[in-house]
């Protein structure tokens, strides 16, 4: 009986463990307590005060009406609570995803929503198939090159709103030219308000960075908490203050600010995303034509969204002592974008700034996202009429201060960084593709040109500094020929393979041919410190060929 119970409980335990791996909420929900609830509510409220103004601003970067920023900001909190493996990450619109979205859909709402669905399907499929390793092929210099270019593009793109200019093209080079050309047309009200907002945001940011330590006197600690709270909510304070000023002038009939204008009111309807579109002249655009128009953006946006979010999750997981599951994160982001498309959201990912606020406020579980999402929903339900008075200059100031820290040029691999950075000013997605291609080319070049150290004393010793694969076959053969067999008289060679961990069939065949050539000229090719377990091949005949070479009498 006991053995029967044991055998019955094992499958149950295994089944529950499998369910927990797919629903991480089951790992922390049974232990949820009042203290966690208090901290999650506090963090959720703080992040909510940050996400509302940022979402409104990022919608402008995406070229969409401001309400689409809020439509994109609440679904992530609900989905991530069930599927996320990081307590700190908050999903929602970001500057980078907004820029990428604009570069692909050009500010067309229907296409932005469809893009969210397709990106979500790609991301969720990658999570289910455990394809998270593909993100490793996007190198750090490429990411930095893209983010720096994005910071410049987004930041300068908001200068026209600070100056109150209209009719500025969206292509970067033309945007720069016409912005400077139209400076005489700048609106005084927008310029003054925009500069005041920038000064206020920069001042609070600087104050937050220079707060006294926790071991300061009591009155200093109280001031520290007050300054931290005000600085954390600085975006909301700027937008609210600017809106009050704008409404006051509008109420007296003075239109001195460029305001957001009329916005859709209420919660978005829950409906399937559109699979076709209609142009301004009434032409129907089919689903296939829209996907074709998306082009490479349909590959770049899902990858960059996953990369940004997982990098953030890993960083805060390391900082706070927990581990994340990358493939589960892919699934969480994918389902967020899929479900978001049913409420008119555009593609979202993890936000570094809001995640930092979440962590610093002391969030204990992903349940804090529910509070944040609730604030966004309340804003949509009751505050949309007030949002039409938000000055664009204030939103521009919020965006500029948000993207400024992204401009970090301290990268050692200058070539992939430079290629990505420069091409991104032409087309963002092409910049990322060019950077990945350059990184791949450098990787292949290093594979095809392994480092060989030459030691020439009484005996000629060639030391291979890495593994040898088929792209390096011709180079290795030519190097040995030039160094030994083309000498007069030909010289024997000791090939030190101590660092060789990988060798394939093509290389083995070439080495066997070299052995015959050395023997024909009366000299020797000696393989030193070659380990059997270091030779790897994919097929049985490759293994046999390798073993044959290893058993030759010339080996040491």
N, C-alpha and C positions, 0 to 999 in steps of 0.2 A: 504493500500500500504506500509506504514511504517513497519507494522508487517511482511509483506512478505519479505521486504528487510532485516529486522533483522534476520528472520529465514534462509534466504539464505546465509547471511554473516557468520553466526555462523559455519556451516559446513566447509566453506572455511577457516575460521580462525583456526578451529580445524585441518583441513587437512594440512595447512601450518605449524602449530606447530608440527605436527607429522613428516613432512618432515625435519624440522629443527632438531628434535631429532635424526634422522638417518643421517643427513648431517650437522654436526656442523659448517662447513664452512659458512653456510648461516647466522650464528649468528654474524660473524665478517666481512665478505666480504663487505656488504653494507656500512660499516663505514670505510673502508680501505682508508688511506690517504698517502701523500708523506712522512711524518715523519716515519710512520710505515714501508714504503718501504725501506727507508734508513737504519733503524735499522735492518730490516730482512736481507737485503743484506749483511750488515757488519757481522752479526752473522752467516749467511750462509757461507760466505767466511772463517771466523775463524774456524768454525766447519769442513768445508771441508778440511782445511789444517791439521786438527787433524785426521779426519777419514781415509784419504788415507793411511798414514803409519800404522795406527792401523789395518785397514782391511787387509793389506798385512801380518802383523805379526800374526793376529788371524787365518788366513787361515792356517798358519803353525801349530798352536795349534790344529786345526781340522784335521791335516794330509792331507790337500788338497793343490794343486798348488796355488800359491799366487794370481792368477787372480780371483779365486773363492771368495776371500775376497772382492774384488771390485764388483764382480757380485752381492754380497749380500748387498752392502752398498747403493745402489741408489733407489731401489724400495720403501723403507719405506718413503722417503721424499715426493714422489708423492701421495701415498695412504693416509698417515697420514694427509696431508694438508686438505683432504676432510672429513675424518672420525674421526680424533683425537680430544680430548677435552682438551688437555694440550698445551699451547703455547711453552713450553720448551722442551718436550721430543723429542729425536732423536732416530729413530729405525735403527738398523744395527747389524753387527756382534759384539759379546762381548766375553770376555775370558771364561765366564762360559758356554755360549751356544756352543762355539767352543769345549770346553772340553767334554761336554755332547755329542755333535755330533760325536766326535772322538771315544768316548766309545761305541757308538751304531753302527756306520758304519765302523769304522776302517780305515778311510781315503779313502774310495771308492767314487769317485765323483758322479757317477750315483745314488748310494743309498742315498747320502747326499741330492741330489736334490729331490728325491722321498720323503725322510723324511720331507723336508720342506713342500711339498704339503700335506702330511697326518697331520702334526702338524697344518698347517693352517686350514684344514677342521675341526679338533677337536676344535681349538680355536674359529673359527667363529661360529660353532654350539653352543658352550657354550655361546657365546655372544648373539646369536639369542634366545636361550632358557632361557636367564637370569640366568645362572648357576655360576655367579661370586662368590657367597657365598661359593662354594666348596674350594676356595683358603684359606678360614679362617681355614681350618683344618690342614694347614701346619704351625706349630708354629715357633716363632722367634728363639728359640735355634736350631731347625733343620736347618733353613736357615743359621744361623751363623756357625753351624758345617760344613755344606756343603761348604760355601764360604771360610772358613778357610782351609779346606782340598783342595779345588780347588786352592787356592793361593799357597799352598805348592807344590801341584802336578804340576801346570803350571809353577811356578817359577823354581823349580828344573829341570823340563823338558827342560828348556832353557839353563841350565848350559853346556850341551853338545855342544850347538851352540856357546856359549862364548869361550869354549875351542877348538872348531873346531874338535870335535870327531865324528867318524862315527861308524855305526854298533852297536848302543846302543838300547837294547830292550825298548819297550814302557810300559811294566808292571812296576809299580812304584818300587817295591822291587828290581827287577832285574836291573832297570834303575839306582837306587842308587848304587848298587854293581858294575856294569860295568863302571859307570862314574868315580868312585874313582879308580877302577882297571886300567883304561886306561889313567889316568892323565899323565903318562910319554909320551903318544902319542900326547899330546896337541900341536896345531900349534901356534907358537909364534905370527904370524900376527893376528890371530883371537883373541888371548888372549889380546894383547895390544889394539887392536881396540875396543873390547868389553868392557874392563875396562875403556877406555877413554870415551866411549859413556855413560856408567853407571855414571861415575863421573860428566859428563856434565849434564845429566838429573837430577841427585840428587841435584846438585848445583842450577840449575834453579828452581826446585821444592821448595827447601828451600828458595830461594830468593822470590818466589811468595808468600810463606806463611808468610814472615816477611816484607811485603811491608808497608810503612808508611801510616798513615791515610789520609783521604780526606781533612782534615783541615790543612794539612802541607803547608809550603810556596810554591809559584808558581813553582820555579825551581824543588822542590821536587816532586810536583804533576806531572810535565812533565816526570821526571825520573821514577816515579811510573808507568805511563801509558806505557812508553817504556819497562820497565822491565816486566810488565804484558803481553804485546804483545809478547815479545820474549819468555817468559816462557810458554805462552799458545801454541805457535807454536813449542815448543821444540822438539816434536817427528818428525815433518817434517824437522826441521833443522838438527837433528841428522842423519836421513836417507839420506837426500840430501848430507850432508857433507861426510858421509861414502861412499856413492855411487861415489862421485867425486874422493875420494882417491882410491877406488877400481878400478875405470875405468882407472885412471892414471897408476897404477901399471900393470893392464892388458894390456894397450896399449903398454907398454915397454916389454911385455912378461914375467912379473914376477907374478906368480900365488900364492900369499902369503895369500890370503883370500878365505874362502869358500863362494861362491856367490850363489845367488838364481838360476841362470841358465836360460835356455830358457823358455819363457812364451808365452802363446797364445796371439796374437795381435788382437786389434779391439774389437768392441762391441760384447757381446754374442748374438747368434741367439735367436729369440723369437720362442719357440717351446714347445709342451707339454712335461712334464717331463717323463722320461722313466718308464715304468711299469714292465719291466723285465730286467734281467742282464745276462751277459755271463762271466763265470769264465775264468781263465787263460788257462785251458785245453780245453776250448770250450763248456763246459756244460751250457745249458740254465737254468737259475733260474727264476721261475715264480713269479708273483706278490704275490701270497699267501705265497710262501716260504720266500720271502724277508720280508713281514710283520711279519711272524713268527720269523725270525731272529732278527727283531727289539725288540721283546719281551717287557719287562717292560719299555724300553726307549720310547716307543710310548705313554706311559702315563706320564712319568716323564718329558720329554722335553717340551711338551706343557704347563704343569702346571708350571714348573720353569720359562719358558719364560714369561708367564702371570704374575706370582708373581713378578718377577724382574721388569718388566715394570710398573705394576700398583703401586708397592711400590715407584718407582722413581717419577711417575706422582703425587701421593698423597703428597710426601715430598715437591716437588717444588710447587705444588698447594697451600699447606699450607703456604709455605714461601712467595709466591708472591700474595696471597689473592684471589685465585679462586678455584673452586671445579671441580673435574673430575667425569665423569660417568664411573664406572668400567666396566659395560657390553658393553658400546660403545668402550672402550679401547680394550676389548677382540675381538670385531669385527674388529677393525682397525688392530690389530696385526695379526689376522687370515687371513684377506685378503692380508696383506703384504706378508705373507709366501706363500699363494696360488699363487699370481701373481709372487712372486719372483722365485718360482719353474719353471716358464716358461722362465726365463732368467738365469737358472743354479745357483740359489742361494741356500745356505743351511740355516737352521732355524736362525732367528734373533729375537731380542727383544730390549727393551730400554737400552741405555747405560748411566750409571750414570755419568761417566767422561765427555762425550760429551754433555750430558744434562746440566751439571754444567757450561761448557764453553758457551753453548747457552744462558743460563740464565744470566750469568755474563756479556756477551757482550750486553745484552739489547734487545733480540729478543722480538717482539711484537705479532706475530702470527705464526701459523704453516707454513706459507709461506716461512720462512727461510729455511725449508727443501728442497725446490725446488732448491735453490742456491747450497746447499751442494750436492744434487744429481747431479746437472749439473757439478760440479767440478769433481765428481767421473767419470761421463761419459766422460768428456774431458780427464781425465787421461787414461781411457781405450782406447780412440780413438787415442791418440797421444803419450803417455808416456810409453807404455808397452815395447818398445825396450830398454829403459833405465833401466827398473826395473830388467832386468836380471843381472845387475851389483851390485844390492843391496847386501851388505854382510849380511850373516845370523846372525853374531854377533851383528850387529846394531839392527836388528829386535828383537833379543833376549833381548837386553837391554831395548828396548821399552816395551816389554811384562813384564819383571821383574818389572820395575818401575810402570806399570799399575796395576799389581795384588798385589803388596806389601801392599797397604792400606787395602786390603780385609782381611788380617790376623789379626782379632780382637778377642781376647780370653776372653773378659770381659763379660761372660754370667753366670747368677746365676743358671739356671737349668742345672746342670752339666751332668745328666744322658742322656737325649736325645741329648744334644750337643756332649758328648763323644762318644756315640754309632754312631751317624751320622759321626762324624769326623773320627773315626777309620775304619768303614766299607767302607767309600768312598775311602780309599787307596786300597781296594780290587776291588770293582766295584762302580763307582760313583752312578749309578741309584739305586743299592742295598743299598747304604748308606742312600740315601734319604728315600727309602721305610722303612728301619729299623728305622730311626729316627721318621718318622710319626707313625709307629707301636708302638714305645716306648712312644711317646707323647700320643697316644690313650690309651695305657695300663695304663699310669698314670692317665689320665682323668677318665677312667672307674674305677680304684681303688678308686679314691676320691669319685666317685658316689656310689660305693658299700660300702664304709667305711666312712659314714658321721661323722663329729665331734660331739661328745655329751659331754656337760659340766655337771658335777655332782656337785650339791649343797646339802650337807647333814647337815642340822641343826636339827630342830625339825621334819621337813618334808623332805622326799627325793624328790628332784626336778631334773629332767633330762631335760636339755635345748638343743634342736636340733639346730645346727648352720647353717643348710642349708636345701634345699628342699630334699624330700625323694622320690626316685623312686624304681621300683621293684628290681634292683640289691642289694639294701640295706635292703631288707625285712628280710632276714635270720639273718643278723648281728644285726639289730635293735631288733628283737625278742629275740635273744640270749642274748644281752646286758641287756635288761629289765628283762629277766628271772634270769640271774646271779646276777643282782644287787638287785632284790626285792623278787621274788618268791622262790629262792633257799636259802634265808636267814631263820633263825629260831629265832623267828617266821617270816612269810612272812610280807612284808611291803607294805603299800600303796605308790603310785607314782604319782607325778604331772608331766605331760609331757608338758613342755613349748614349744609351737609351734609358737612362735612369729616370728621366722626367716624362717618358712616354707612357701615357695611361690608355690611349686609344690608338688603334691601328686597324685599317680595313683591308679588304682583299686586293684592291687595286695597288695599294702601297706594297703589300707583301709580294705581289707579282713583279713589280718593278725592282724590289730589292733582290729577288731571286735572279732576275736578269743581270743586275749589277754584279752579283756574286760570280756569274759565269764570265762576265767581261773582265773582272779583276783576275780571275784564275787564268783566263786566256793570255793576259799580259804578264803573268808570272808574279803578281802581287796579291796581297790578301785584303779582304774586307772583313773586319772583325766586329761582331756585335757584342758590346759589353753591357752588363747589368740589365739585360732584357728579361723582364718578368713575364712568366706565362700567363698569369691572370690579367695582365694589362692588355692582352690582345683580344679584341672584340670583333665579332663578325656576325652577319645576319643569317647565313645559310651554312649547311653542313659542309659543303665542299670548300667554303672559305676557312672553316675551322681546320679541316684536314690540311689545306695548303699552309696555314700558319704553323701548325704542329710540325709539318715537314721542314719548314724553314728553321724552326727552333731546334730541330735535332741535327742540323748540319754541323760538321766538325769544326767550322770556323768560329763558332760561338764561344764566348767566355762565360 
